[in-house]
Amino acid sequence: MLETIWGIIVLASVIWVIYDVVTQNKRLSGAMKVLWIIAALLFGIIGAAAYYFLGRK
């Protein structure tokens, strides 16, 4: 049960990063957008947290 909840949280954070990178963050170049999306997919919550604190300004 706990693994399912954690999986949903990770999935939601990855979807949020992808949505925010593609639609909201206009100052990023195309390559940086791809890198942030890959980081979110590979690292899950840690990638989303890194994007929130470092990439989203």
N, C-alpha and C positions, 0 to 999 in steps of 0.2 A: 504494500500500500504506500509506504513512504517513498519507494523508488518511483512509483507512478506520479506522485505529487511533485517530486524533484524533477522528473522528466518533463512535466507540463511547465514548470517554472523555467527550466532551461530553454524549452521550445519557445515559450512566450518571449524570453529575453532575446533570443536570436531573431525572431520575427520582428521585434521592436527595432533592433539595430538595423536590419535590412530595410525596413520601412523608413526609418529616420534618415539613413544614409541616402536612399534613393530619392525621397520626396522633400525632406526638410533641409538638408545640409548642402546648400548650393555652392559653398566656397571650396569644397573638396574637388580635386581633379578626379578624372575617371579612374586613374590607377589607384589613388588613395581610397576611393570608394570600394573598389574591388578588394583591396587589402583589408579594409575594415570588415567587409562581409566575410572574407575567408577567416579572419581572426575570430569573428563571432561564431562561425560554424565549427572551427576547430577547438576553441577554448570555452565555448558556452558562456556561463555566468562571468567568468574572469574576462573574456573578450568583451562582453557587454559592459562590464564595469570599466574596463580600460577605455572603451569608446566614450562612455558617459563622462569620464573625468579628463580624458586627453583629446579626444577627437571632436567633441561636440561643444564648440564655443561660439 
